[in-house]
Amino acid sequence: MSAARSRRLAPEERRQQLVKIGLELLAEHPLDALSTDEVARRAGISRGLLFHYFASKRDYHQAVVRTACNELLDRTTPPPGADAQASLHAMTSGFVDYVREHRQLYVTLVRGASAGDPAVQEVVDETRRELAGRVLEFHRHTGHPAPPRLALTARAWTAFAEEAVVSWPADEPDEPGAREELLDYLESHLLKLIGPPD
């Protein structure tokens, strides 16, 4: 008998356990291959009991994706009272560190969600909009005049950063200075896009 069967969990503990298992599986499989049978097996419960905690497979997938996205947003939140430069660095370093630590999971989310359920895709899109909003907030703190189409630029840079971090050579993450090089790459390109005019 598994450890999961050895004691009853409170409803919220069980939900958290099931979501955690889902996150582990997403690091191994595409979103559309996330098997509720396998989740239940790893949790030591019946598949029917899983749906006592989640209304449907779709609801479960949303909960897993939202948990991953919320962690990313938490990691990229600037500290209270930070100036513009510190806010930018907190956002980019949190983003880079999260993806470096959870690369396969993140790739599954951003490249796999679009092929899955539209409601799951909306969770990913909400996260992208939040990150773009933080770029706008960073610009507001600089006090510089807004360049043309600033909101579009913020969204475009967010997509650029996503692709850059995911595509950064996977064999370099532990090379000396690799993290700093990537951070500088992201921040310098953003400043070129939304910095003060020459």
C-alpha distance (Angstrom), angle and dihedral (degrees) to the residues before:
residue distance angle dihedral
M1 . . .
S2 3.78 . .
A3 3.78 124.3 .
A4 3.79 88.0 -114.4
R5 3.85 89.4 63.7
S6 3.79 94.0 47.9
R7 3.78 95.2 80.4
R8 3.75 138.7 18.4
L9 3.78 116.8 -111.8
A10 3.77 125.8 -144.5
P11 3.82 111.0 -108.2
E12 3.82 95.0 -103.5
E13 3.81 91.7 45.6
R14 3.81 89.5 51.9
R15 3.79 92.2 48.6
Q16 3.80 90.3 50.9
Q17 3.80 90.9 47.9
L18 3.81 92.1 51.4
V19 3.79 92.8 47.4
K20 3.81 90.6 48.7
I21 3.79 90.2 53.1
G22 3.80 89.2 49.1
L23 3.79 90.8 53.5
E24 3.80 90.2 50.7
L25 3.80 90.6 50.9
L26 3.80 92.6 47.6
A27 3.79 87.8 60.7
E28 3.80 87.0 60.1
H29 3.81 105.5 33.9
P30 3.83 140.5 31.5
L31 3.78 116.3 -94.5
D32 3.80 93.6 -107.4
A33 3.82 89.0 55.0
L34 3.81 94.0 54.1
S35 3.81 99.0 125.2
T36 3.78 118.4 -151.0
D37 3.83 87.2 -160.6
E38 3.80 89.7 60.0
V39 3.81 91.8 44.6
A40 3.79 90.7 52.6
R41 3.81 91.5 46.2
R42 3.80 92.4 52.5
A43 3.81 90.7 46.7
G44 3.79 91.5 49.5
I45 3.80 93.6 -123.4
S46 3.78 136.3 110.3
R47 3.79 120.2 -92.3
G48 3.80 87.9 -119.7
L49 3.80 91.1 57.8
L50 3.81 90.4 53.4
F51 3.80 87.6 61.9
H52 3.79 89.3 53.8
Y53 3.81 85.6 70.3
F54 3.81 98.7 36.2
A55 3.78 124.3 39.1
S56 3.80 94.2 -139.2
K57 3.79 144.0 -13.5
R58 3.81 86.9 -92.9
D59 3.81 90.8 53.7
Y60 3.80 89.9 49.8
H61 3.80 92.7 49.9
Q62 3.80 90.2 49.8
A63 3.80 91.2 51.3
V64 3.80 91.9 51.2
V65 3.80 94.0 47.0
R66 3.80 93.2 44.5
T67 3.81 90.9 52.1
A68 3.81 91.3 52.9
C69 3.81 92.0 46.2
N70 3.80 92.6 47.4
E71 3.79 90.2 52.8
L72 3.79 89.6 51.9
L73 3.81 91.0 50.6
D74 3.80 91.1 47.8
R75 3.79 90.4 51.8
T76 3.81 92.2 50.3
T77 3.81 98.0 46.3
P78 3.83 111.2 118.2
P79 3.80 115.4 -125.5
P80 3.83 115.8 -100.9
G81 3.78 113.4 -86.4
A82 3.80 94.7 13.4
D83 3.79 116.6 151.7
A84 3.81 121.7 -123.2
Q85 3.80 96.8 -87.9
A86 3.81 93.9 45.4
S87 3.81 90.4 48.0
L88 3.79 91.7 51.7
H89 3.79 92.1 48.0
A90 3.80 92.6 47.8
M91 3.79 90.9 51.9
T92 3.80 96.5 46.8
S93 3.80 96.0 40.6
G94 3.80 91.8 48.0
F95 3.79 90.2 49.4
V96 3.80 94.2 47.6
D97 3.80 93.7 45.4
Y98 3.79 93.3 48.2
V99 3.80 93.2 51.0
R100 3.80 92.8 43.7
E101 3.80 89.8 53.0
H102 3.82 95.8 42.3
R103 3.78 102.7 25.4
Q104 3.79 99.5 145.0
L105 3.79 92.5 43.8
Y106 3.80 91.0 50.2
V107 3.81 92.7 47.5
T108 3.79 88.8 51.3
L109 3.79 90.7 51.4
V110 3.79 100.8 46.5
R111 3.79 98.6 35.2
G112 3.76 99.1 32.2
A113 3.79 104.3 40.5
S114 3.80 92.6 67.7
A115 3.80 88.9 61.1
G116 3.80 92.4 49.7
D117 3.77 138.4 55.7
P118 3.83 116.4 -19.3
A119 3.80 90.5 -134.9
V120 3.80 90.0 56.7
Q121 3.79 90.0 47.4
E122 3.80 88.7 53.7
V123 3.83 90.2 58.5
V124 3.82 89.8 54.1
D125 3.81 91.1 45.8
E126 3.81 91.4 50.2
T127 3.79 88.3 54.6
R128 3.79 91.5 50.6
R129 3.80 90.3 50.1
E130 3.80 90.5 50.9
L131 3.80 91.5 51.3
A132 3.81 90.5 48.3
G133 3.81 88.2 50.2
R134 3.79 89.1 56.1
V135 3.79 89.4 55.0
L136 3.81 88.4 54.3
E137 3.79 90.0 48.6
F138 3.79 90.2 50.7
H139 3.80 90.0 52.6
R140 3.81 91.3 49.2
H141 3.80 89.5 55.3
T142 3.80 92.1 52.9
G143 3.80 91.0 63.3
H144 3.82 91.2 -140.2
P145 3.81 120.2 139.4
A146 3.78 111.4 -94.0
P147 3.81 112.8 -101.9
P148 3.81 118.6 -133.5
R149 3.80 115.1 -72.5
L150 3.80 93.4 6.7
A151 3.82 94.4 165.7
L152 3.80 90.9 52.5
T153 3.79 90.1 48.0
A154 3.81 91.0 51.6
R155 3.79 91.5 52.8
A156 3.79 91.8 45.3
W157 3.81 92.5 50.5
T158 3.80 90.0 49.5
A159 3.81 89.9 55.4
F160 3.81 89.7 45.1
A161 3.82 91.7 51.3
E162 3.78 91.5 48.0
E163 3.79 92.6 53.1
A164 3.79 93.5 41.8
V165 3.79 94.8 52.9
V166 3.80 94.4 43.3
S167 3.81 92.8 46.0
W168 3.81 97.2 42.1
P169 3.81 105.1 121.3
A170 3.80 106.2 -78.4
D171 3.80 91.3 -147.0
E172 3.82 92.3 60.5
P173 3.84 105.5 60.6
D174 3.79 94.1 103.8
E175 3.78 97.8 37.9
P176 3.84 112.0 118.9
G177 3.78 109.2 -92.8
A178 3.84 94.6 6.2
R179 3.81 93.7 119.8
E180 3.79 92.8 47.4
E181 3.80 91.4 47.4
L182 3.79 91.0 53.2
L183 3.81 92.6 47.0
D184 3.79 91.2 50.2
Y185 3.80 90.2 48.0
L186 3.81 92.0 54.3
E187 3.80 97.3 41.2
S188 3.79 96.6 44.4
H189 3.80 91.7 51.2
L190 3.79 91.6 49.9
L191 3.79 91.8 49.9
K192 3.79 90.3 50.7
L193 3.79 89.5 53.4
I194 3.79 100.6 45.6
G195 3.80 104.9 16.1
P196 3.78 124.0 113.1
P197 3.81 116.2 -67.7
D198 3.80 116.4 -98.9
